Amino acid sequence: MTTKAVALATLAATQLMVILDGTVVTVALPAIRDDLGFGDASQSWIVNGFLLAFALALLPAGRAGDAFGTRPVFLTGLSIFTLASAWCGLAWDPISLVLARFVQGLGGGIASAVVLGMIVGLYVETAERLRAFAVLAFIGSVGASVGTVLGGVLTELASWRWTFLINLPIGIIALVVALRAVRGTPPTGAKGGLLPRGLFAEHRFVLANLILVTLTFGGFTFQFVTTLYLQDVLGFGALTTGLAFFPVGAVIAVASLGFSAMLADRFGTERIMLAGMLAFVAGMIYLVRIPDSGSFALDVLPGTIVMGLGFGLAMPQVIALAMGALAPEFAGIGSGLTTTAQQVGGFLGTLIAAGLVTTVGYYAAYASAAVALALGAVVAAYLLVNATRARDPEITERVPEEAASL
């Protein structure tokens, strides 16, 4: 493997480890509750403490990446995450575990905040950068599904403690490799506070992040609602539910890793981004018609395959557009803000879906995601029109002339 490939593999492994830890513990919650004596209300902090700390760390860590360089920030976050994972696995009571999860979330947020910025510095060529972003898009999409399966297997065959301790050898290996192979962006002496005004001067960055919010809104809604539908309506178990998400993961892998970059190179980033968004909308609309008692093969699988195609095409393009729009001095905070946009979309999608499923029905939750994704597609279409005009000045000149002749 080349040095770049090793560096990308290390960054991807870290992202996967962090994403897994956000979901792997969910299946282990009953065992943790019984072993450490959590109450029904306090056990939610095993998950929420991690997510809260992760979100709080993103923007400050991204800005620190600009000020001090992304490599030291990444190594610091990875070290904290790895040590906190050991703490989680050795926790002796509810307070110790919740505190450990909070520290673990901080470490995960610090490391994740600068990953996109590091890829921008690592890959200069657009096609290479797109492929790298495609790897991260794939990791993000399948990580949650794998986490559910892995959590069930580790808890059932070993102990809930291994859902955390498994990070220790992986984290140590990632640290050793990162010290040798991973290079970040240099410090820029960041000025202008946490969110410098120049960051929002580039409208492509802002609009790409709005699309990103709708993408993750749809993705998290799909995963949350479909998980409930498979278990509560179709009677799937935790392991079978996790396996049911593998087809969509495979389609995302083929779309994002197989031909997303190739298509973007031929037809343009904005066109492939819009095509992916429209496919995602179509797949979600298919799920809106889901019956109260249905079949996985007929009522769920076709929609998920179309959605997987759309997500796999759109996600790498959106991230590439957002990060490519920024000056190098904003690589760290841009990476942190782009990751934050994904968290916001996921949080809103899950929150709204949870309310709609309990008060209206599964179809309403899917419909809310379809609307959000349609809005994202409108923004993508706007970016495509602007990009087309920028590449062909004659279009820009023709439009006012034609309007004046009416």
LINJO-V581927 format. One record per residue. RES is the residue in three letters. SS is DSSP state (2 for helix, 1 for strand, 0 for the rest). PSI is psi in degrees with one decimal (none if undefined). NEAR is the number of other C-alpha atoms within 10 Angstrom. Layout:
BEGIN
res=(RES,RES)
ss=(SS,SS)
psi=(PSI,PSI)
near=(NEAR,NEAR)
END
This chain:
BEGIN
res=(MET,THR,THR,LYS,ALA,VAL,ALA,LEU,ALA,THR,LEU,ALA,ALA,THR,GLN,LEU,MET,VAL,ILE,LEU,ASP,GLY,THR,VAL,VAL,THR,VAL,ALA,LEU,PRO,ALA,ILE,ARG,ASP,ASP,LEU,GLY,PHE,GLY,ASP,ALA,SER,GLN,SER,TRP,ILE,VAL,ASN,GLY,PHE,LEU,LEU,ALA,PHE,ALA,LEU,ALA,LEU,LEU,PRO,ALA,GLY,ARG,ALA,GLY,ASP,ALA,PHE,GLY,THR,ARG,PRO,VAL,PHE,LEU,THR,GLY,LEU,SER,ILE,PHE,THR,LEU,ALA,SER,ALA,TRP,CYS,GLY,LEU,ALA,TRP,ASP,PRO,ILE,SER,LEU,VAL,LEU,ALA,ARG,PHE,VAL,GLN,GLY,LEU,GLY,GLY,GLY,ILE,ALA,SER,ALA,VAL,VAL,LEU,GLY,MET,ILE,VAL,GLY,LEU,TYR,VAL,GLU,THR,ALA,GLU,ARG,LEU,ARG,ALA,PHE,ALA,VAL,LEU,ALA,PHE,ILE,GLY,SER,VAL,GLY,ALA,SER,VAL,GLY,THR,VAL,LEU,GLY,GLY,VAL,LEU,THR,GLU,LEU,ALA,SER,TRP,ARG,TRP,THR,PHE,LEU,ILE,ASN,LEU,PRO,ILE,GLY,ILE,ILE,ALA,LEU,VAL,VAL,ALA,LEU,ARG,ALA,VAL,ARG,GLY,THR,PRO,PRO,THR,GLY,ALA,LYS,GLY,GLY,LEU,LEU,PRO,ARG,GLY,LEU,PHE,ALA,GLU,HIS,ARG,PHE,VAL,LEU,ALA,ASN,LEU,ILE,LEU,VAL,THR,LEU,THR,PHE,GLY,GLY,PHE,THR,PHE,GLN,PHE,VAL,THR,THR,LEU,TYR,LEU,GLN,ASP,VAL,LEU,GLY,PHE,GLY,ALA,LEU,THR,THR,GLY,LEU,ALA,PHE,PHE,PRO,VAL,GLY,ALA,VAL,ILE,ALA,VAL,ALA,SER,LEU,GLY,PHE,SER,ALA,MET,LEU,ALA,ASP,ARG,PHE,GLY,THR,GLU,ARG,ILE,MET,LEU,ALA,GLY,MET,LEU,ALA,PHE,VAL,ALA,GLY,MET,ILE,TYR,LEU,VAL,ARG,ILE,PRO,ASP,SER,GLY,SER,PHE,ALA,LEU,ASP,VAL,LEU,PRO,GLY,THR,ILE,VAL,MET,GLY,LEU,GLY,PHE,GLY,LEU,ALA,MET,PRO,GLN,VAL,ILE,ALA,LEU,ALA,MET,GLY,ALA,LEU,ALA,PRO,GLU,PHE,ALA,GLY,ILE,GLY,SER,GLY,LEU,THR,THR,THR,ALA,GLN,GLN,VAL,GLY,GLY,PHE,LEU,GLY,THR,LEU,ILE,ALA,ALA,GLY,LEU,VAL,THR,THR,VAL,GLY,TYR,TYR,ALA,ALA,TYR,ALA,SER,ALA,ALA,VAL,ALA,LEU,ALA,LEU,GLY,ALA,VAL,VAL,ALA,ALA,TYR,LEU,LEU,VAL,ASN,ALA,THR,ARG,ALA,ARG,ASP,PRO,GLU,ILE,THR,GLU,ARG,VAL,PRO,GLU,GLU,ALA,ALA,SER,LEU)
ss=(0,0,2,2,2,2,2,2,2,2,2,2,2,2,2,2,2,2,2,2,2,2,2,2,2,2,2,2,2,2,2,2,2,2,2,2,0,0,0,0,0,2,2,2,2,2,2,2,2,2,2,2,2,2,2,2,2,2,2,2,2,2,2,2,2,2,2,2,0,2,2,2,2,2,2,2,2,2,2,2,2,2,2,2,2,2,2,2,2,0,0,0,0,2,2,2,2,2,2,2,2,2,2,2,2,2,2,2,2,2,2,2,2,0,2,2,2,2,2,2,2,2,0,0,0,2,2,2,2,2,2,2,2,2,2,2,2,2,2,2,2,2,2,2,2,2,2,2,2,2,2,2,2,2,2,2,2,0,0,0,0,2,2,2,2,2,2,2,2,2,2,2,2,2,2,2,2,2,2,2,2,0,0,0,0,0,0,0,0,0,0,0,0,0,0,0,2,2,2,2,0,0,2,2,2,2,2,2,2,2,2,2,2,2,2,2,2,2,2,2,2,2,2,2,2,2,2,2,2,2,2,2,2,0,0,0,0,2,2,2,2,2,2,2,0,2,2,2,2,2,2,2,2,2,2,2,2,2,2,2,2,2,2,2,2,2,2,0,2,2,2,2,2,2,2,2,2,2,2,2,2,2,2,2,2,2,2,2,0,0,0,0,0,0,0,2,2,2,2,2,2,2,2,2,2,2,2,2,2,2,2,2,2,2,2,2,2,2,2,2,2,2,2,2,0,0,0,2,2,2,2,2,2,2,2,2,2,2,2,2,2,2,2,2,2,2,2,2,2,2,2,2,2,2,2,2,2,2,2,0,0,2,2,2,2,2,2,2,2,2,2,2,2,2,2,2,2,2,2,2,2,2,2,2,2,2,2,2,2,2,2,0,2,2,2,2,2,2,2,2,2,2,2,2,0,0)
psi=(144.9,165.9,-39.3,-42.7,-40.3,-42.7,-44.8,-41.7,-38.5,-44.7,-42.8,-40.8,-38.8,-45.2,-43.5,-41.8,-42.4,-44.3,-43.6,-40.1,-16.9,-19.1,-27.0,-30.0,-18.5,-45.8,-27.2,-4.5,-47.2,-41.2,-40.3,-44.1,-47.2,-35.2,-43.2,-8.7,35.6,150.5,170.9,-36.2,-43.1,-23.1,-22.3,-24.0,-13.8,-36.4,-48.7,-34.2,-41.9,-48.9,-39.7,-48.7,-39.2,-47.6,-40.1,-28.3,-21.1,-56.0,-47.5,-39.0,-39.4,-42.1,-37.1,-32.9,-36.6,-39.7,-40.7,-3.0,143.1,-28.8,-51.5,-33.3,-44.4,-47.3,-37.5,-47.2,-43.4,-39.0,-45.9,-45.1,-44.2,-46.1,-40.6,-29.9,-41.0,-41.0,-45.2,-45.1,-23.1,8.1,143.1,-12.3,172.2,-42.8,-44.0,-36.9,-43.1,-43.0,-42.9,-39.4,-36.3,-47.1,-39.1,-42.0,-39.4,-46.7,-43.4,-41.2,-41.0,-46.2,-45.7,-29.3,-29.9,1.4,-46.3,-41.5,-36.2,-36.2,-37.6,-41.2,-28.4,-39.3,118.3,-40.6,136.6,-44.6,-42.7,-41.6,-40.0,-41.6,-37.7,-42.9,-32.4,-38.5,-44.8,-38.1,-41.7,-45.4,-45.2,-35.3,-36.8,-13.4,-43.0,-40.9,-45.1,-36.8,-39.9,-45.8,-47.1,-40.0,-41.4,-42.1,-47.7,-41.4,-39.0,-39.3,-24.9,-93.4,156.3,-27.3,-28.9,-14.3,-22.6,-43.0,-23.8,-21.8,-22.3,-55.4,-37.4,-44.8,-40.7,-44.4,-43.6,-39.4,-45.9,-45.4,-41.1,-38.8,-29.9,-34.8,-20.5,123.6,137.3,-170.3,147.0,158.8,144.4,4.2,51.9,133.2,162.2,15.9,-170.4,-41.8,87.4,145.7,-33.4,-20.7,-34.4,4.9,-25.3,106.2,-26.6,-37.1,-45.6,-48.0,-36.7,-37.6,-31.5,-42.6,-40.0,-38.3,-44.3,-35.7,-48.4,-28.3,-49.8,-41.4,-45.4,-37.6,-46.8,-48.5,-43.3,-51.9,-41.8,-37.2,-46.1,-42.7,-44.5,-38.8,-45.5,-29.7,-49.2,-9.6,24.4,147.5,176.4,-44.1,-43.8,-36.9,-45.3,-41.9,-29.8,-20.9,-5.9,-37.7,-43.1,-35.1,-38.8,-41.4,-41.9,-41.4,-46.0,-43.5,-47.2,-45.5,-26.4,-51.2,6.7,-49.9,-38.8,-44.2,-39.7,-36.8,-31.8,-42.4,-10.8,144.8,-45.2,-38.1,-44.9,-35.6,-46.3,-42.7,-42.0,-42.0,-42.3,-38.3,-39.2,-43.7,-44.9,-43.7,-39.1,-37.8,-37.3,-38.6,-19.5,-30.7,11.2,130.1,164.6,-30.4,112.2,-161.9,138.0,-44.6,-35.2,-37.0,-17.6,-52.2,-46.9,-43.8,-39.4,-33.5,-43.8,-41.2,-42.6,-40.1,-46.3,-45.3,-44.1,-32.7,-42.3,-43.4,-49.6,-36.0,-41.3,-46.3,-42.6,-39.9,-43.5,-51.0,-31.8,-15.8,-11.4,151.0,154.6,-32.1,-10.3,14.0,-42.4,-54.3,-32.5,-41.7,-45.3,-41.3,-37.1,-39.8,-36.9,-40.7,-39.3,-40.1,-41.0,-46.4,-43.6,-41.3,-48.2,-41.8,-46.4,-42.6,-49.9,-40.8,-41.3,-41.4,-41.5,-37.4,-41.8,-28.5,-30.6,-58.3,171.5,-40.6,-35.8,-38.3,-44.0,-38.0,-39.0,-38.9,-38.3,-40.1,-46.3,-43.9,-34.8,-39.2,-40.3,-36.7,-35.7,-44.3,-40.4,-39.1,-39.2,-43.7,-36.1,-44.4,-45.3,-42.0,-38.2,-42.2,-38.6,-34.7,-22.0,87.6,-25.6,-32.3,-43.4,-38.2,-34.0,-36.8,-49.2,-37.0,-43.4,-37.3,-37.3,-27.6,-9.6,none)
near=(7,8,13,15,14,16,24,24,20,21,24,23,17,24,22,22,22,25,21,25,27,23,20,28,25,17,23,22,19,15,16,22,17,10,13,16,13,19,11,9,7,14,18,14,19,25,20,17,20,24,22,16,20,27,20,15,22,29,25,19,28,35,30,25,37,26,20,17,26,31,23,19,27,29,20,16,24,28,20,19,30,27,19,27,29,20,21,25,20,16,18,12,14,20,15,15,23,22,19,25,31,25,23,31,31,28,32,34,33,32,33,30,35,36,29,28,29,26,26,25,17,21,16,10,9,15,16,15,22,29,22,25,26,29,19,25,25,25,22,18,25,21,22,22,23,22,24,24,19,21,26,22,19,19,21,13,9,11,18,24,21,20,25,24,20,16,23,18,12,14,22,15,12,23,21,13,15,21,13,11,16,25,19,22,23,19,18,17,12,19,12,9,9,14,17,14,10,11,20,14,11,14,13,20,22,17,20,24,26,21,30,28,27,28,31,27,29,32,24,25,29,22,17,19,21,21,20,18,22,21,14,11,15,15,12,16,13,18,17,13,21,21,15,19,20,14,14,23,25,17,22,29,25,17,23,31,23,16,16,28,27,15,15,20,14,10,11,16,24,23,22,26,28,25,19,27,31,24,23,32,28,19,24,27,20,21,24,19,15,19,13,12,10,14,14,13,9,10,17,21,18,16,23,24,20,23,30,28,26,28,32,33,34,32,29,28,28,29,26,23,20,23,24,18,19,19,12,18,21,24,32,37,30,32,30,30,23,30,25,24,22,21,21,18,25,22,18,18,29,23,15,16,29,18,13,19,18,10,10,11,16,23,21,18,26,27,22,21,28,26,16,20,28,20,17,25,24,15,17,27,18,15,21,19,13,15,16,16,15,12,10,11,10,10,12,14,11,11,11,10,10,9,8,8,6,5)
END
